[in-house]
Amino acid sequence: MRKNLMIAILLLFLNQCLMVNHTNPSQHLTLNGEWKFCVDSLKAGEAEGYIQNGIPGERSRVVTVPHTWNIDDGLEEYCGLVWYEKSFMAPGTWLDKKIRIRFDGVFHTAVVWLNGFRIGEHAGSGYTPFVMNLSERIREGNNRLMVAVNNEFTSAALPYEKSFDWADDGGIYRNVTLLVTGRPAIDYVLVQARPEQVGDRTDGILTFKIAVLDVPDDMKSIPTMIKVSEENIAAPNPILTETRNGLIQNEMINLTCQLKNIKLWHFDTPTLYKVEIDLHYNDQITDTYVTSVGFRSIEVRQAKIFLNGEPVRLAGIEWMPGSNPHFGMAEPPAEIERHLENLKKLNCTFTRFHWQQDESVFDWCDRNGILVQEEIPLWGNGMPSMNQAITELAKNQASEMVVRHYNHPSIIAWGVGNEHYGHEKGTQEYVKTMYDYIKALDPGRLVNYVSNTVHFNPAGDATTRGDIIMWNEYFETWFGQDESSVSPALDSIHAYHPDKPVVISEYGLCEPVFKGGDRRRIEHMISHTRIYGTKPYVAGCIYFCYNDYRTFIGEQGSGKYRERVHGVYDLQGHRKASADSLSVLFAPIRIAKTEVLPGNKIKVFIVVNNTLPAFTVNDYTLLLTGDPDGQSHIDSVRLPSLAPGQEFLVTFHLETEQLAWLIIRQPNGYIVWRQKAGAN
């Protein structure tokens, strides 16, 4: 018995050793949850000792971060200074670690103190993540974090003053995370995942730029392990494991790896690869960085957009986040996913965001297949003409946006602004400056500017300086003209720029300024989309908008319910009839007709769309089911690869008087078309 006990103790000891040796040296610890909060409208908190002593108990209340105060009763329209306070415990083992704090979003200015010491300030951008170093001020035991947040309208940030059209929600409205690592540490990693055709196979070239921190002065290289595995498969085995001696140049390690026989990332088949990077120092792993990438190419030529070498015409919808008055900009993950799911169900393949979004948005788009243009929130004619100060703000935002979101395959383009005097020379020069600046950061993606004035100056409007001409087309509404003006305007733009594709970056009906209700919204979306579809050089259209949205310049409602009625879903997320019309309009493949034949057979005629959207459909499935959600399977046929305009015929056998539905499903599971069997 004594011998068995000794063996058991030895096995337990060995197991603990193994656990220690394989413990990830990088800890990401959430600071979400309960924080103390108070409003400081008189800006007296610093003088009254908040930094040293915390918020006085009688002035504070507890809120849950992520948090925005502009959905709280009595604070819906408050713009000004507030304070947040959070205490956390630090073990003694942290004192020789690298300790950083990451804020994924604070609108718009944040000043951070730890234990009474000023750590830093993040200003000029309220939608980009930022990281601050706490290592020099952290102490064993209790630590008090103070964050002063201000959302006053300002000319020292973008969006500029009151020149934007969405909610001005202040707060720590996204995640807060402590990053605990060894030294040296990884700041960020840029991974370019480029497909390369080698004979009959497709290989993948991974190019790494690894930004490192706290490297000893005499250290010229760092042993760096790279492990790559395919995601979305059960128990994936690494397809690459390599350790390189990473040469350090200007606090950056540059490495390149090659994978054989990779799968391409596409919005219908969004294959991802998990990349893990370990830094080694003194035979120990000091930091581990994990990211996901997808191999895909994006380019424009011959007035077309090419995804992985295939010409695609894209249709999509823009979502204005932060619009549910129960959450505001502090939307929980389930709410974000609900809206993105709805976009996908509306057959959205391409979207844009007026301002930078949370990492989770792009993670979802990566895994489910939506192409994205992410934009700097330079918007509207409430700004002055372009100047150097505004350009510098835009450059700083571009750097943060590109560096932190670089690895997402769903992001195919960066936007440098929207609807700001595109006809003026200053804006045209700004777009050229920002185009060159962002291309130097990221040469593999498109860079664009969204204009509502290119029809006035098709030869030289600011949008013509981007890779794609992006036009907000509002002839029947804001422009005060009728539908007959659309086609000639498009042809004029194309005549000046025959090699550049045009994307309609916004179109739709805005109530209550323009009347007609949802019936008019349906008529408008159908007629305008059909016009765009007749123009082969129109490579995409983005309907505005998915949702009625909260905006402080809204013409309807008040407080947190102030809104613009643009959407096919309402402010609370309820679906309108126009959503059904949009999903049919944007279906890439459809059932053209069915015929019921003798012997309980049904003949199904399928056609692939050849206008907008238009792309080759691969691995789609036609299902015969007993319910509209495809759960009661009766029969199915896997469709062959079908190019735009191609047709295909399928015949099913039906049981006597059997009620059935016909469904066309994408390879990643989303339904793009459904109708009752026998209906046309």
N, C-alpha and C positions, 0 to 999 in steps of 0.2 A: 504493500500500500504506500509505504514511504517512497519507494522508487517511482511509482506511478504519479505520486504527488509532485516529485521533483521534475519529472518529465513535463507535467502539465504547467508547472511554473516556468520552466525553460521555454516551452512553446509560447506561453503568454508573453514572456519577455521578448522573444524573437519577433512575435507578431507586432508588439509595440514598437520595436526598432524599425521594422519595415514600414509601419504607419508613419513614423517620424520621417524616415528617409524619403517617402513619397508624398509628404505634405506639400501642397502648393505654397510656395513662398509668398505669393501675392494674395492679399486679402482685400476684397471689396466689401466694405461694411456699410450698410445703409444707415443714413441719418434721417430718413423719412420718419414720419410719425408726429408725436406731440412736441410742439415748440411753444414757448411763451411769445406773445405778440402784443404790441400796442401801437396806436396811432400817435404820431408826434407832429401835429399840424403846426405847432409853434417852433419846431426845430430846436427844442430846448434839451433834448435827451443827452447830448454829449456834455453840455455844461452841467447837467444835473447828475452826472456820474454813472450813466447807464453802462458805459464801456467798462468801468472798473467794478461796478457793483451789481450789474444786471438791471433788468426792468423792475421797478418797485411793484410789489405784489398788488397794491390797490389799483395800479394802472394796467395790469396785464390780464390777459385771458389766454386760454390754451386753444391753439388751432392745430389742425393736422396738415403737415407739409407732405406732398405738394399742396399749395394753398394760394388762392388769390382773394384779396379782400373785396374786390369789386362785385362779388356775388353775395356779400354779407349784408344783412339788413342795416341800413343807415350809411353804408360805405359804397353804395353802388356807383356813385359819381365822384368819389374822393380821389383826387390826384395830389400826391404829396409824399411826405416822408413817413415811414413806419420802421419799427424795430422788431427783429426776431431774435430769440435767445434759445440756445440748446446746450445742455450739459451732457457730457459723455465721459466714460471711464477709460483710462489708458493704462495697460499693464506696464511694469518696468521694462519688459523685453522690447517695448516699442522705442525706447530712448535711443537705441543705436540703429533704428530703422529709418527708411525714407517714408515720411507721412505727408500725404497730400489730401486735399479736399477738392472734389469735383462737383460743380453746380451745373446741371444740365439746362437750366433756364431760370434767370431772374430778370424781371422786367422793371425798369430798364437799367438802373444803376445800382450797384451793390458795393458797399464798403464792409470789409470783414475784419474782425478782431478776434484774437484768441488769448484768453487769460489777461486781458487788458492791453495787449500789444496789437498794433495795427499790422495786419497781414498783407492787405492789398486792396485795390479797387478795380472793379470791372465796369467800364462805362462805354457809351457809344453804341452798344448793341444789347438788346434785351432778349434775343432769341438764339444766340449761339452759346454753346457750352464753354466753360472755362475752368481751369485748374489752378489752385494756389498751394504753395508749400507751407506746411505747418511744422516742419521738423525742428526748427530752432526754438519754437515757443511751446511745444507740447510738454507736459509734465506727467509724472506717474500719479495715478489717482484721478480725481475729478478735474475736468477741463470745461471751461465755459466759452462757448462760441457766440459772438454777437454779430448780427448782420443788419446794417442799415440799408433799407431799400427805398428808392424814390422813383415814382412813375410820372412826375410832372412833365408836361409837354416841354420839349427842349429842342434847340437848334444844334445841340452838341451830340446828337444821336440820329440814327436812322431806325425807324421812321422819324422824319423831320417835323418838329412842332406838331400841328394837327393835320398834317398831310398824309393821312392813311384812312383806309375804309374797313376797319375791323375793330374789335374791342380793345380798349387800352387797359387791359387787366394788369394790375401791379401785383407783385408778390414773388415768393420762391415757389414757382408754379410747376416746376419739374423736379426730378429726383436729386437728392444730395447724397454723395457717397464718399466715405473715407477710403483712400487707397494706401494700403500698408505694404511696403515691399522692402527688399534688401537694397544694397547699393553695390554696383551701379543699378539704375532703374531705367525702365522704358517710358518715355513720355508719350510717344505715339508711333505707329507703324503705317506707312503708306505702301499698299500692295497693289501693284499693277498686274492684273491677270489678263494676259493677251493670248488669244488662240492663234495657232500657226498651223497651216496645212502642210503636212509632210507626206507626200505621196497620197495614199488612200486613207490615211489616218489624220486625226486632228490632235495635235499636241498643245500643251499649255505652257506658256512662259510666265513665270512669276518673278517680278522684279521688286525687291524690298528696299525701302528707305526706312531705317530704324533710328529714330531720334533717341539718344541716350542721355541720362542725367547722372551727375555725381561720379564721373569717371576719374580715377586717380590721375594726377598730372603725368606720371611716368608710364601710364598704360597706353600702348599703341594699338592694341587689338583685344577683342573679347571673344572667347569661345561661345558660339551661338548655335543652338540646336533649332532646327526647323522641322516640324512634323505636319504633314498634310493628309487629310482623310476626307472622303466624300460624305456629305451629310445626307439625311433623309433615307438612309438605309439602316437596316437592323445591324447592330454591333459592327460598325465600320472599322475595318483594319486600315492602319496608315498605308497610304500608297507612296509616301516619301518620308524618310527620316534621315536627315543629314546634320552633321555638326561641322560648322565652318569656323575658321578663325577670322572673325569680322574685323576688318581694318577700320579704325576710327579716323574720320576726317571731318573736321568742323562739327563735332558732336553727332555725327551721323555714320551709320554702318550701311553700306550698299552691297547687296547680294542678289544673285540671280539663280533660279532653279528651273528645271524643265520636267514636266510630267508628260507621259505618253498616253495616248488614247483617252483624252478627257471628253467630258460631255459639256456641250455648250449651254449657257444660261439664256433662256428665252422666256417671254412673259407667259407662254403656254406650258413650258417645261423649265421651271426655275431651279436648275441644279446648282447647288452650292457646295463649296469645299471649305472645310474647317482648317484654319491655319493656327498652329501653336508655336510660339517662339520663346525659348528659354535663354536667358543670359547666365553665364557661368563666371564665377570669380572665386579664386582660392578653392577650387574643387567643390563649390557649392552653387546651387541655383539661386540667384539673387532676385530675379523677377521673371514672371511668365505673362506673356501677352497673347490673348486669344481673339481671333477675328474670323469672319467668314467672307469669302469672295466668290465671284462667278465669272467664268470665262465668256466674254461676249465682246463683239466689236460694234461700234456705232460710227457712221460717217455719212456725209452728204455729198452728192454729186448728181449731175444731170437732172437737177430739180427734184431729187428724190432723197428720202431717208433710207439708209441701208442698215439693217440689224443682222449681224453675222453674215454679211454679204448678200442678204435678200432684201429687195425693195419692199417696204411696208408703208401702208397708208393707215394712220392711227386715228382712233376716235376715243375720246375720253371726257371726263367730267372733273371739275375742280371742286374740292371740299374746302370750306372755310372752317377750320377747327376752332374750338373754344366757344361754340355757339349755344350749347345747351346751358340754359341759365342755372341749372343745378350744380354745374361744375365750372363753367367759364374755361379759362385757359388751363386750369389744373385738372384736366380730364384724366380719369383713371384708365389703366390699360384696357379694361373690358369695353369702355366707351369708345376708345380709339379704334379698337379692333372691330367693333360693331359698325362704325362708319366705313372703315376700309372694306369690310365684307360687303357692305351695300354697294360700294363703288365697283367691286369686282362683279357682283350680281347684275349691275347695270351694263356689263360688258365694257367696262373701262379698261383700256390698255395703256393710256397715257394721261398724266395729270401734271399740274404745276401747283406750286405753293407760293403765295405772295410774300411769305416770310419763312425763315428757317424753322424746321420742325425738329421734334424730338427724335433721338436715335431709334426709338421703338417703332416709329412710323416707317422708317426706311428698312428696318429689320423685317417688318411685315411685308412690305412691298418686295423685298428680296425673296422672301419665302413663298409668296403667293403670285407674284408676277404682275407688277404695274410699273411702267416706265415713268420717270419723274424728272421734271425740271425744278430745281430748288433755287430760290431767288433771294437777292438782297432786297429788303423792304424800302427801296427808294421809289416812292409812288406819288403821283398826283401833281396838280398844278398849284398847290398851296405852298410849294417850295420856291425859293428864288432861282434864278438861272444858275447853271452849274458853276461851281467855283472850286478852288483847290481844297478848301476845308471839307466840303462834301465828298470830294473824290478820295481824300485820305480816310474818312469814315468808311467809305465803301471798300477801300482796299483792306482795312483792318478786318472788316466783317468777312470779306472774301477769304482772307487767310484762315480765320477761325472756321468758317464754313467748310472750306475745301479740305483742310487738314483733318478735321474731326469726322467728316462724312465721306472721305475719299474711297473707302473700300466697298461701298455699297454698289453692286452691279445695277440695281434699279435706277440709280441716278445716272441719266445719260446726258444731262445738260445743266449748266449753271446760268441763271438769269441775273443780269446786272441792274435791272430796273424795269419800271412799268409806268407808262402813261405820264411821262414828265417832259413836256415840250420837245417831242421827238423831231420837230421841224427846225429847232434852233441849232445853230452851229456849236454852241457850248455843249449841248447834250450829245451831239454827234462826235465831238472830240472826246467827251467822257467815255462813250461806249468804246471807241477805239482804244483808249488808254486802258480801260478795264478788260477789254478783250485780250490785249497783249499781256496784261498782268496775270490774269487767270490762266491763260494758256501756258505761261511759264511755270505755274504751279501744277497744272494738270493738262498736259497736251492731248490726252486721250479722250476728252469729252468735248461736247459742243458748248459754245458760249453765245448767248443771245440777249436781245433786248426786246421788250414787249411794247408796241406802240399803238396808239389810237389816232395817229395823225398821218400814217404813211400814204393814205389815199389823197392827201393834200399835196404831198411831195414824194411821189413814188421813186424818183431818181435818187434822192439823197437823204431821206429820213434816217434817223438814228438806227432804226431796226435793220436797215440794209447793211450795217457794219458787222452784224453778227453772222453766225453760220447759217441760221434760218431766219427768214423774214416772218416775224410774229405780229399778227394784226388783231386787235380787238375790234370786231366788226359790229357796230351798233347803228346801222343805217335806219332801221325802223323805229329806233328809240332815241338814244342820246344824240345821234347825228341829225335828226329831224328830216330824214329823207325816206324814200320808200324802197321796197325790196328790189325794184328794177335797177337800182344803182349798184347792187352788189357785183354782178357779173362784169360790167365794164371796168369797175375799180380793180377787181382782181386781174383782169387781162392787162390793164395798164401797169400794174406792179410787175407782173411777169414779163412784160415787154422790155422793161428796163433791166431786169435781172433774170434772164432766161435760164441760168444755171443754178439758181437758188430755189429750194423748196419754200413754199408758203405754208405756215400753220395758222389757222384761225384760233387764236389763243383765248378769246372770249366771244361769246354771243349768247343772247337770251333776252328774257323779258323781266324788267325790274318794276315791281309794284311797291308802293301805291302810286309812284310817279306816272307809270304807264299802265293803262287799264286793260282789262280783258280776262283776268283770272286764269285759271289753269287751262281752260279750253283754248284761249289765245296762246298760252305758252306752248301747247302741243302743236298748234298750227304753225307757229313761228319756228320751232325747232325742226319740224319736218321740212318746211319749205326752204329754209336756209341751208340745212345739211345737204339737201338734194342739189342745190346750186353748187356748193363746194365740191360735191362728188363728181360733177361734170367737168371739173378742171383737173387734169392729170397732175399738174404741178402743185396742187394743194395736197400736201403730204399728211395733213392731220387737222383735226378740229377738236377743241376742248370746250364743252358746254359749260356755261356759267349761269346756274351754279347747282351743285348737288343739294345744298340746303339753304333755306332762309337763314340769315346769319346775323349775329349780334355785331353791331357797330355803333360807335358813339355819334356817328353822323347819320344814323338811320332816320327814315322819315316816319316810322311807325313805332308805337310803344314808347316806354320810358324806362330809365334806370337800366337794370340788367336785362330788360326785355326790349330795349330799343333795337330795332332790326330793319333790315332790307329784305323784301320778299322776292327773292330771285330763284328759289329752289324747287326741286322736284320732291324734296322732303321738307317738312316744316321745322320750326325752331326746336320743337320737342323730339324730332326724329321720326315723325309719322309720315308714311309714304302717301304721295299724291298720285292721281291718275296719270300725270305727265311722266312719272317714273316708269310706268309700264310702257308708254310710248317710246321713251328714250332707250330702254333695254332692247326693244324690237328694232329700233332704228340703228343701233350700234352692234347688232349681232353680226359676226363675220361670216356665218353660215346659217342657212335657214331651210325650212321645208317649204318648197314652192307650192306643192299641191299633193293631195293624196287621192287615191282611187280605191274604192271598196269593190272587190272582184268576187265572182261566184266561188263557192267553196270556202267562205270565211277567210279570204285573203285580203290583205291591204297592201297596195303599192305606194311607196313613198318616194317622191321626187325631191332630191336635195340639190341646192345650188349654193356655191360659194360667192360671197359678195364681191363685186368688182368696182365699187365706187369708194365710199367711206363707211366703214373701214375696209381694207383689202390687204390680205396677206395669205400665204400658203398655210393651210391647216393640216397639221400632222397628228396622227394618233387620236383623233376625235372618235367618239362612240355614239351611235344611234341606239337608243333604248326603247323598247316597248314595255311599259310598266302599268301597274294598276292604280298609280297615284301620281299627282303632279310633281312630287319630290323625288321620284325615281327609286323609292324604297321597295316597292312590290315588283320585283323583277319578273318579267314574262319571257322576254327574248332580247337579244342585243346583237349588233353588228359593229365591228371595228372598221371605221372608214379608212380608205387608203389616203395617201397624201394627195391633197386636192389644191390646185392653184386657183387664184382669183378668176371667177367666171366659169370654172368647171362645174359640171353636173354629175350626179350619181343617183342610181336607182337601187332601192332595196324593197324586197317583198317579204312581208311577215304573214304568218298564219295566225288567225284569231280563233279562239274558242267561240262557240255559238253564243251570240248576244253578250259577248264579253266587253265590259267597259275598260277602255285603255287610254293611256297617254303616250305620246311620242316625245322623246327628249333627246336633244343633242348635248353632249357633255364634253368639256375640254379634258385633256389628259390629266390636269391637276384637279379635276373633280367638279369644277364649276359648270353650272347649267347655262348654256348660251341661248337655247331655244326650247320652248315647250308648247305643245298644243294637244288637244284631244284627238285621238285617232279618228280619222274620217272627216275632220274639220279642215276647211280651207280658208 
